[in-house]
Amino acid sequence: MVSHGEVRQSLDYNPESGILTWKVRRGKAKVGQEAGFVVISKAGKRYRQVRIRGKLILSHRLIFFWMKGRLPVDEVDHENGNGQDNRWTNLREVTH
């Protein structure tokens, strides 16, 4: 797993908009560009995912790590059910 410091050095997060942006150039991604891409789960829900150090991480889990400095114990839920709404007020740590 990537370290908390590396995540903070590589990505910026706006808790009000829920958007992660690159602070450094990564491949084709430019500084200031929104990080990640949309994926569709088996259940048909849409989420954003970010590739960092070759590993794919769901944006909401990465945001939780960015904000708290630790991974969630179990899951991160989107309170309003919209998997692309990554505003901090919409994310909560839950058990399955």
PyMOL commands that set and color helices and strands:
alter all, ss='L'
color gray80, all
select helices_A, chain A and resi 4-10+59-68+88-90
alter helices_A, ss='H'
color red, helices_A
select strands_A, chain A and resi 11-14+19-22+37-40+46-52+55-58+75-78+91-94
alter strands_A, ss='S'
color yellow, strands_A
deselect
rebuild
show_as cartoon
